[in-house]
Amino acid sequence: MSLPQVHTVLAFRPEDQPWVRRMEKEVPAFFAGHCTAPALGDVMRIGGRQFAVIARVWEHDGARPVLRLYLGPGRADTDTAFHDLG
């Protein structure tokens, strides 16, 4: 028996949605074909900005499981700012 393919959807904050629409590139399907679901706190870089996963919601669209990832605010300064976590 094969496992159903999970469809992952990124949900951007309202403040970041205009920026996403203005991007010349489409947001890549980061997790297509991956067998491990993204975790809270995972970070992805899109168009020079970094977004952290702040919430995950499992849904089903009638055909397959859907994992909706709610992303925190896009931050460009995280590319160069290093913070002491210890």
C-alpha positions as CSV (number, residue, x, y, z in Angstrom):
1,M,0.0,0.0,0.0
2,S,1.4,3.4,-0.9
3,L,1.0,6.4,1.3
4,P,-1.0,9.3,-0.2
5,Q,1.0,12.3,-1.4
6,V,0.8,15.3,1.0
7,H,0.2,18.6,-0.6
8,T,1.9,21.5,1.3
9,V,0.5,25.0,1.0
10,L,2.3,28.1,2.3
11,A,0.2,30.7,4.0
12,F,1.9,34.2,4.1
13,R,1.0,37.0,6.5
14,P,-1.2,39.8,5.1
15,E,1.7,42.2,5.2
16,D,3.8,39.8,3.1
17,Q,1.2,38.9,0.5
18,P,1.7,42.0,-1.7
19,W,5.5,41.3,-1.8
20,V,4.8,37.7,-2.8
21,R,2.5,38.9,-5.6
22,R,5.2,41.4,-6.8
23,M,7.9,38.7,-7.0
24,E,8.8,37.9,-10.6
25,K,9.2,34.2,-9.6
26,E,6.6,31.8,-8.3
27,V,7.1,30.4,-4.8
28,P,8.8,27.0,-5.2
29,A,7.1,23.8,-4.1
30,F,9.6,23.3,-1.4
31,F,8.3,20.1,0.0
32,A,7.0,18.3,-3.1
33,G,8.2,14.7,-3.0
34,H,9.5,14.9,0.6
35,C,8.4,12.3,3.0
36,T,9.2,14.5,6.1
37,A,6.7,17.2,6.9
38,P,8.1,20.6,7.9
39,A,8.3,21.3,11.7
40,L,7.5,24.4,13.7
41,G,10.4,26.8,13.6
42,D,11.7,25.5,10.2
43,V,12.9,28.4,8.1
44,M,12.8,28.7,4.3
45,R,14.3,31.4,2.1
46,I,12.1,32.8,-0.7
47,G,13.4,35.6,-2.9
48,G,16.0,36.8,-0.5
49,R,13.7,36.8,2.6
50,Q,13.4,34.2,5.3
51,F,10.2,32.9,6.7
52,A,9.8,30.7,9.7
53,V,7.0,28.2,10.1
54,I,4.9,29.4,13.1
55,A,1.9,27.1,12.8
56,R,0.8,23.9,11.0
57,V,-2.7,22.8,10.1
58,W,-3.6,19.4,8.7
59,E,-6.6,19.4,6.3
60,H,-8.0,17.1,3.6
61,D,-9.2,18.4,0.3
62,G,-11.3,15.3,-0.5
63,A,-8.5,13.8,-2.6
64,R,-5.4,14.0,-0.5
65,P,-4.0,15.3,2.8
66,V,-3.0,19.0,2.8
67,L,-0.5,20.5,5.2
68,R,-1.0,24.3,5.5
69,L,2.1,26.1,6.8
70,Y,1.5,29.5,8.4
71,L,4.7,31.6,8.0
72,G,6.0,34.4,10.2
73,P,7.0,37.8,8.8
74,G,9.5,37.8,6.0
75,R,12.8,39.1,7.2
76,A,15.6,40.3,4.8
77,D,18.0,41.1,7.7
78,T,18.2,37.4,8.8
79,D,20.5,36.8,5.9
80,T,23.2,38.9,7.6
81,A,22.2,39.2,11.2
82,F,23.5,36.5,13.6
83,H,22.0,36.2,17.0
84,D,23.5,34.5,20.0
85,L,21.0,31.7,20.9
86,G,23.0,30.5,23.9
